[in-house]
Amino acid sequence: MIRYYLSKYLAPIYSFKELKNGYYYAFPVGGHTPKTIRIYDSAPNLIHIEGHIDTVLYKNHFHRSLFIPKFYTIKNVQILIKDGFIRLYVPLKVKPTQTDMQTGILLLDS
C-alpha cells in the first residue's frame, strides 16, 4: 500500500491505466505523449518512482517537466489515485531556481 504524505508544492496530473508490477500507463492531461511510469512502495514514507513526468504543477503554475532516473528514491511523497487521475505531491526544501525549471532538475527532500 502506498503511504501518503501531505504536501502543497508539486502535482503532476495524469489519467492512467494500471498495468502490472507497479507500472502505470500514464496520459498527461493536455494530450501529450503517454508515458509508462513505475510507482512502488519500499518502506513507510519512502517511494521509488521511475519514468518521465510531464506537466508539473508548482504553486498553481504549469511550467516544467520532471525526469526521475531509474530507481531514484524520493522521500515524503504523496501518491493519490482518484477518479481516474494520479497525482504526485513532492515536498521541496527550496523553491526551484530558473535554471532548475529550464533543465528539469528538481531539488527533492531526500
C-alpha positions as CSV (number, residue, x, y, z in Angstrom):
1,M,0.0,0.0,0.0
2,I,1.3,3.4,-0.9
3,R,1.9,5.7,2.1
4,Y,0.6,9.3,1.9
5,Y,2.3,12.5,2.8
6,L,0.5,15.8,2.6
7,S,2.2,18.5,0.5
8,K,1.1,21.5,-1.4
9,Y,4.0,22.1,-3.7
10,L,4.1,19.8,-6.8
11,A,1.2,17.9,-8.5
12,P,1.8,16.2,-11.9
13,I,-1.6,15.0,-13.1
14,Y,-2.4,12.1,-15.3
15,S,-5.2,10.0,-16.4
16,F,-3.9,6.4,-16.1
17,K,-4.3,2.8,-16.9
18,E,-2.8,0.4,-14.3
19,L,-0.6,-2.3,-15.8
20,K,1.2,-4.7,-13.6
21,N,4.1,-4.8,-11.0
22,G,3.5,-1.2,-10.0
23,Y,3.6,0.2,-13.5
24,Y,1.0,2.7,-14.8
25,Y,0.5,3.8,-18.4
26,A,0.1,7.5,-17.8
27,F,-1.7,10.0,-20.0
28,P,-0.6,13.5,-19.0
29,V,-3.5,16.0,-19.0
30,G,-3.2,18.2,-22.1
31,G,-2.8,15.4,-24.7
32,H,0.9,14.8,-24.5
33,T,2.5,11.5,-25.4
34,P,1.6,8.8,-22.9
35,K,4.4,7.7,-20.5
36,T,4.9,4.5,-18.7
37,I,5.9,5.2,-15.1
38,R,6.6,2.9,-12.2
39,I,5.5,3.5,-8.6
40,Y,6.3,1.1,-5.9
41,D,6.5,1.2,-2.1
42,S,9.7,0.1,-0.5
43,A,9.2,1.3,3.1
44,P,6.9,3.7,5.0
45,N,7.3,7.2,3.7
46,L,9.7,6.1,1.0
47,I,8.6,5.6,-2.6
48,H,10.6,4.7,-5.7
49,I,9.5,6.2,-9.0
50,E,11.0,5.9,-12.4
51,G,10.0,7.5,-15.7
52,H,9.5,10.9,-17.1
53,I,6.8,13.1,-15.7
54,D,5.2,15.8,-17.8
55,T,3.0,18.7,-16.8
56,V,4.3,19.6,-13.3
57,L,2.2,22.0,-11.3
58,Y,4.3,24.1,-9.0
59,K,2.2,26.5,-6.8
60,N,-0.6,26.6,-9.4
61,H,1.7,27.3,-12.4
62,F,2.4,24.7,-15.1
63,H,5.9,25.4,-16.1
64,R,8.2,22.4,-16.5
65,S,8.7,18.7,-16.8
66,L,10.5,16.4,-14.3
67,F,12.7,13.5,-15.2
68,I,13.2,10.9,-12.4
69,P,16.0,8.5,-13.2
70,K,15.5,4.8,-12.8
71,F,15.5,3.8,-9.1
72,Y,15.6,7.4,-7.9
73,T,14.4,7.5,-4.3
74,I,12.1,10.2,-3.2
75,K,11.1,10.6,0.4
76,N,7.9,12.2,1.8
77,V,5.8,11.7,-1.3
78,Q,2.1,11.5,-1.6
79,I,0.6,9.4,-4.4
80,L,-3.2,10.0,-4.8
81,I,-5.2,8.0,-7.2
82,K,-8.8,9.2,-7.5
83,D,-11.4,9.4,-10.3
84,G,-9.1,8.1,-13.0
85,F,-6.2,10.5,-12.2
86,I,-2.9,10.1,-10.5
87,R,-1.4,13.0,-8.6
88,L,2.1,13.0,-7.2
89,Y,2.9,15.5,-4.4
90,V,6.6,16.2,-3.7
91,P,7.6,18.5,-0.8
92,L,10.5,20.8,-1.7
93,K,13.3,22.0,0.5
94,V,13.7,25.2,-1.5
95,K,12.0,26.9,-4.4
96,P,13.4,25.8,-7.8
97,T,15.6,28.3,-9.5
98,Q,15.0,29.5,-13.1
99,T,17.8,27.1,-14.1
100,D,16.2,24.2,-12.4
101,M,13.0,24.9,-14.2
102,Q,14.7,25.1,-17.6
103,T,16.8,22.0,-17.1
104,G,14.2,19.9,-15.4
105,I,16.4,19.4,-12.3
106,L,14.3,19.3,-9.1
107,L,15.7,19.7,-5.6
108,L,14.0,17.0,-3.7
109,D,13.6,16.4,0.0
110,S,15.9,13.4,0.1
